[in-house]
């Protein structure tokens, strides 16, 4: 299991690769959304709020992660 800190790193890594045109938009969206979901599910209250703000900033207005 990865830590919340690692998921923040994964989200940042996807952003950097997108900025350098190394990954497609679909790949970027999938990786970012999944990282935000993991931050929300594994983090504390502050992480959950941050994940919701980041999701909204990325245009994921249907963002509502649930444990499976």
Buried (B, 14 or more C-beta within 10 A) or exposed (E): EEEBEBBBEBBEBBBEBBEEEEBEEEEBBEBBBBBBBBBBBBBEEEBBEBBBEBBEEBEBEEBEBEEE
